[in-house]
Amino acid sequence: ARVSGTSFSCPLTAGVVALLLQAHPGYTVDQVLAAVRSTASQAGSPDNLLGWGIVDAAAAVAAPAP
């Protein structure tokens, strides 16, 4: 059977956002969103199936301030 991972992806992404805010406490909501989106696996071409893709926590934290 095929299943969707959306129910587990939300808490994982929330954890990445928490990690990002710990590393950069001065980030605004827009900066957090930009950091997560710009480092996701489909950042160059988001689509309706996977959206922006799989988040990359290490890349989001290491990315320069958006």
C-alpha positions in Angstrom: 0.0 0.0 0.0 1.1 3.5 -0.6 1.0 6.0 2.2 1.7 9.7 2.5 4.2 11.2 4.9 2.5 14.4 5.6 1.4 13.6 9.1 5.0 13.0 10.2 6.6 15.7 8.1 4.9 18.5 10.0 6.4 17.7 13.4 9.8 17.1 11.7 9.6 20.5 10.0 8.5 22.2 13.2 11.6 20.7 14.9 13.8 22.2 12.1 12.2 25.6 12.7 12.8 25.3 16.4 16.5 24.4 15.7 16.8 27.3 13.3 15.3 29.7 15.9 17.7 28.4 18.5 20.7 29.1 16.2 19.3 32.5 15.0 17.0 33.9 17.7 16.7 37.2 15.9 15.2 35.8 12.7 11.8 37.0 11.7 9.1 34.7 10.4 10.0 35.6 6.8 13.7 34.8 7.4 12.8 31.4 8.9 10.5 30.6 6.0 13.2 31.7 3.4 15.9 29.7 5.1 13.8 26.5 5.2 12.5 26.9 1.6 15.8 27.9 0.0 17.6 24.9 1.4 14.9 22.3 0.7 15.5 19.5 -1.8 13.2 21.1 -4.4 14.0 24.8 -3.8 14.6 25.4 -7.5 11.3 24.0 -8.7 8.6 23.4 -6.1 5.6 21.5 -7.3 2.2 20.3 -6.2 3.3 16.8 -5.2 6.3 17.5 -2.9 6.1 21.3 -2.6 9.5 22.7 -1.6 10.7 19.2 -1.0 12.5 17.7 2.0 13.9 20.1 4.5 17.6 20.2 5.2 18.1 21.3 8.8 21.9 21.6 8.7 21.8 23.6 5.5 19.0 25.9 6.8 21.1 26.7 10.0 24.3 27.2 8.0 22.7 29.3 5.3 23.5 33.0 5.3 20.7 35.3 6.6 18.0 35.7 4.0 
